[in-house]
Amino acid sequence: MKESLGDVDIGSLNTVEIGAGAGTISAVFARHNANVIVLDYSQEALDTSAALFQELDLAQESLLSDALQLPESLIRKFDVSMSFGLAEHFEGGDRARIVKAHFDLLRPGGLAIVSVPNRYCWPYRFWKARRELFGSWQFGLEMPFSRNELARICREIGVDEFDIVGSPFSSSLDFLIPIGRWKKSLEKRILKDKRFDPKRISQERSGMLGAYLGYALVLVARKPLHEA
């Protein structure tokens, strides 16, 4: 799949992030003047995201809704739908349903971005298993994905134009020695809102190891112009 956003004017886009989290990626879109909506079934999560946007003096709309039961008013309304660390918290048939929800929100030709943990990233799996063993796991159900599962779901819901990219394997070693997390904590204290400056974003090369063993798998997919 070619460069997804290319020369598109991001300020003209309507975007929705499913699963509020901290709202950091949506904040970057908002810095580019995109129209940003953050959707979550938890008011507490939405409040956390809204606090970040208020701190950064950015516009954002919060929407309390279940992504598996989307209101008709949201269907086919967005140019970009995205989630980061959401789909892995579902099991069974709901895994395909939550991925499909990204496409239900999109206009024909819209772009879905779904980031999930990689089932075959051994540093992450080791870290997760260790925390579960010692009772320090705090994230509830979390079932990582494989590339094959993401590709299968896309084909099942009629999405043919997609890429699955991986994060650099070297960054996954942070689960063993958390240098990266220490760095992010330091940046948060020193750089503050400058962390969300789009100009600071640099492209990472995942390489062969990252494509299959990196921590994050990122599905980047285009909704068909003509639905079956």
C-alpha positions as CSV (number, residue, x, y, z in Angstrom):
1,M,0.0,0.0,0.0
2,K,1.4,3.4,-0.9
3,E,2.0,6.3,1.5
4,S,-1.4,6.5,3.0
5,L,-1.9,10.1,3.7
6,G,0.5,11.4,1.1
7,D,-0.2,15.0,0.2
8,V,-3.6,15.0,1.9
9,D,-4.4,18.2,3.9
10,I,-4.8,16.6,7.3
11,G,-6.6,19.7,8.5
12,S,-9.5,18.7,6.2
13,L,-9.9,15.3,7.8
14,N,-12.6,14.0,10.2
15,T,-10.9,11.5,12.5
16,V,-12.1,9.2,15.3
17,E,-10.0,7.4,17.8
18,I,-11.7,4.3,19.3
19,G,-10.6,3.7,22.9
20,A,-9.6,7.0,24.4
21,G,-6.4,6.1,26.3
22,A,-4.4,9.3,26.7
23,G,-5.5,10.5,23.3
24,T,-1.9,11.2,22.3
25,I,-2.2,10.3,18.7
26,S,-5.4,12.2,18.2
27,A,-3.6,15.2,19.8
28,V,-1.0,15.0,17.0
29,F,-3.8,15.0,14.4
30,A,-5.4,18.0,16.2
31,R,-2.1,19.8,16.0
32,H,-2.5,19.4,12.3
33,N,-5.9,21.0,12.6
34,A,-7.9,17.8,11.9
35,N,-11.4,17.5,13.3
36,V,-10.9,15.0,16.2
37,I,-13.4,12.8,18.0
38,V,-12.4,10.4,20.8
39,L,-14.8,7.5,21.4
40,D,-14.9,5.3,24.5
41,Y,-17.5,3.4,26.6
42,S,-15.7,4.7,29.8
43,Q,-16.4,8.3,30.9
44,E,-13.2,8.1,33.0
45,A,-11.1,7.4,30.0
46,L,-12.7,10.2,28.0
47,D,-12.1,12.6,30.9
48,T,-8.4,11.6,30.9
49,S,-8.1,12.3,27.1
50,A,-10.1,15.6,27.4
51,A,-7.7,16.8,30.2
52,L,-4.7,16.3,27.8
53,F,-6.4,18.3,25.0
54,Q,-7.3,21.0,27.5
55,E,-3.7,21.2,28.7
56,L,-2.5,21.4,25.1
57,D,-5.2,24.0,24.2
58,L,-6.5,21.7,21.4
59,A,-10.1,21.1,20.2
60,Q,-11.6,17.7,20.7
61,E,-15.0,16.1,21.0
62,S,-15.6,13.3,23.4
63,L,-18.2,10.6,22.6
64,L,-19.4,8.1,25.1
65,S,-20.3,5.0,23.1
66,D,-19.7,1.3,22.8
67,A,-17.7,0.6,19.7
68,L,-19.5,-2.8,19.2
69,Q,-22.9,-1.0,19.2
70,L,-22.2,2.1,17.2
71,P,-25.0,4.6,16.7
72,E,-26.2,5.0,13.2
73,S,-25.3,8.7,13.3
74,L,-21.6,7.7,13.2
75,I,-21.6,5.2,10.4
76,R,-19.6,6.2,7.3
77,K,-18.8,9.7,8.8
78,F,-15.0,9.7,9.1
79,D,-12.0,9.9,6.9
80,V,-9.7,8.2,9.4
81,S,-10.5,5.7,12.2
82,M,-7.8,4.5,14.6
83,S,-7.1,2.6,17.8
84,F,-3.9,1.9,19.7
85,G,-4.0,-1.0,22.2
86,L,-7.7,-1.7,22.0
87,A,-8.5,-4.8,19.9
88,E,-6.4,-7.1,21.9
89,H,-8.8,-6.7,24.9
90,F,-11.5,-8.6,23.0
91,E,-11.9,-12.4,22.5
92,G,-13.7,-14.8,20.2
93,G,-15.9,-13.2,17.5
94,D,-15.6,-9.8,19.1
95,R,-12.0,-9.6,17.8
96,A,-13.3,-9.4,14.2
97,R,-16.2,-7.2,15.2
98,I,-14.0,-4.5,16.8
99,V,-11.7,-4.4,13.8
100,K,-14.8,-4.2,11.6
101,A,-16.1,-1.3,13.7
102,H,-13.2,0.8,12.4
103,F,-14.4,0.4,8.8
104,D,-18.1,0.9,9.8
105,L,-17.1,4.4,10.9
106,L,-15.3,5.2,7.6
107,R,-16.5,6.8,4.5
108,P,-15.7,4.7,1.3
109,G,-12.0,5.1,0.7
110,G,-11.3,6.1,4.3
111,L,-8.3,4.9,6.2
112,A,-8.2,2.6,9.3
113,I,-5.2,2.3,11.6
114,V,-5.3,-0.5,14.1
115,S,-2.2,-1.0,16.4
116,V,-2.1,-4.2,18.5
117,P,0.6,-6.2,20.4
118,N,2.3,-8.9,18.4
119,R,1.8,-12.5,19.5
120,Y,5.3,-13.4,18.4
121,C,7.2,-10.6,20.2
122,W,9.0,-12.7,22.8
123,P,10.3,-9.9,25.0
124,Y,6.7,-8.7,25.4
125,R,5.3,-12.2,26.0
126,F,8.1,-12.9,28.6
127,W,7.3,-9.5,30.4
128,K,3.5,-10.2,30.3
129,A,3.9,-13.8,31.6
130,R,6.2,-12.7,34.4
131,R,3.8,-10.0,35.6
132,E,0.9,-12.5,35.4
133,L,2.9,-15.0,37.4
134,F,3.7,-12.5,40.2
135,G,0.2,-11.0,40.2
136,S,1.2,-7.5,39.0
137,W,-0.6,-7.7,35.7
138,Q,-3.1,-4.8,35.7
139,F,-4.6,-4.7,32.1
140,G,-7.2,-7.5,32.3
141,L,-7.8,-9.6,29.2
142,E,-5.1,-9.0,26.7
143,M,-4.7,-11.4,23.8
144,P,-2.1,-10.3,21.2
145,F,-2.6,-10.7,17.5
146,S,-0.6,-12.4,14.7
147,R,-0.2,-11.0,11.2
148,N,-2.2,-13.9,9.9
149,E,-5.2,-13.2,12.2
150,L,-5.3,-9.5,11.1
151,A,-5.1,-10.4,7.4
152,R,-7.8,-13.1,7.8
153,I,-10.2,-10.6,9.5
154,C,-9.6,-8.1,6.7
155,R,-10.5,-10.6,4.0
156,E,-13.5,-11.8,6.0
157,I,-15.0,-8.3,6.1
158,G,-14.2,-7.6,2.5
159,V,-11.1,-5.3,2.9
160,D,-8.4,-6.1,0.3
161,E,-6.2,-3.1,0.3
162,F,-4.1,-3.3,3.5
163,D,-0.6,-3.5,4.9
164,I,0.6,-4.9,8.2
165,V,3.8,-3.3,9.5
166,G,5.8,-4.0,12.6
167,S,7.6,-1.7,15.1
168,P,11.4,-2.1,15.3
169,F,12.4,-5.2,17.2
170,S,15.1,-3.3,19.1
171,S,12.4,-1.2,20.8
172,S,10.7,-4.3,22.1
173,L,13.8,-5.0,24.2
174,D,12.5,-2.2,26.4
175,F,10.3,-4.8,28.1
176,L,13.5,-6.4,29.4
177,I,15.5,-3.2,30.1
178,P,13.1,-0.2,30.2
179,I,15.5,2.4,28.8
180,G,12.9,3.6,26.3
181,R,10.3,4.1,29.1
182,W,12.8,6.0,31.2
183,K,13.5,8.2,28.1
184,K,9.8,8.8,27.6
185,S,9.3,9.7,31.2
186,L,12.2,12.2,31.0
187,E,10.8,13.7,27.8
188,K,7.4,14.1,29.4
189,R,8.9,16.1,32.2
190,I,11.2,18.2,30.1
191,L,9.5,18.6,26.7
192,K,5.9,18.7,28.0
193,D,3.5,19.7,25.2
194,K,6.4,19.8,22.7
195,R,6.1,16.0,22.6
196,F,3.0,16.4,20.4
197,D,4.7,18.6,17.8
198,P,4.2,16.8,14.5
199,K,7.6,18.0,13.4
200,R,9.2,15.8,16.0
201,I,7.8,12.6,14.5
202,S,10.3,10.6,12.6
203,Q,9.8,7.5,10.5
204,E,11.1,4.3,12.0
205,R,12.4,1.4,9.9
206,S,11.2,-1.9,11.4
207,G,13.4,-4.2,9.3
208,M,12.9,-7.9,8.8
209,L,12.9,-8.7,12.6
210,G,10.5,-5.9,13.4
211,A,8.0,-7.0,10.7
212,Y,7.5,-10.3,12.5
213,L,8.9,-10.0,16.0
214,G,8.4,-6.3,16.9
215,Y,6.1,-5.5,19.8
216,A,3.4,-3.6,17.7
217,L,1.6,-4.8,14.6
218,V,0.0,-1.9,12.8
219,L,-2.8,-2.6,10.3
220,V,-3.2,0.2,7.8
221,A,-6.1,-0.4,5.6
222,R,-8.3,1.3,3.1
223,K,-12.1,0.9,3.1
224,P,-13.4,-0.2,-0.3
225,L,-14.9,2.5,-2.5
226,H,-17.7,0.2,-3.3
227,E,-19.0,-2.1,-0.5
228,A,-20.2,-5.6,-1.3
